Amino acid sequence: MSSPTRQVDPADLRLPPTRAGGADPLKLHQQIRKYGAATDGMPPLFVYEDPDGLLEIIDGVTRATRAAKLAPGTPVPVVVIGRYRRSRAGSPTVRDRL
């Protein structure tokens, strides 16, 4: 059973503790050069959902940052692959690191 794909604003997604500083600048530059602001055909981001409904990125921090930076407000596809027991409200968002 697979989770359905949702469309969300990438700027509202939470960053994982391992990437709390945001996207890798080199990878971000390479993606911007290759894809620009395009989100069509972009693979879905994998996220976990906390009890409050907040979504934390597991895979796709650089893609989310590129979309939030170059196409603000444009929704991107995400797939919820798991749930957390504790809130992630204290984690920074993509918007916080732009």
Secondary structure, 3 states (H helix, E strand, C coil): CCCCEEEECHHHCECCHHHCCCCCHHHHHHHHHHHCCCCCCCCCEEEEECCCCCEEEEECHHHHHHHHHHCCCCCEEEEEEEECCCCCCCCCECHHHC
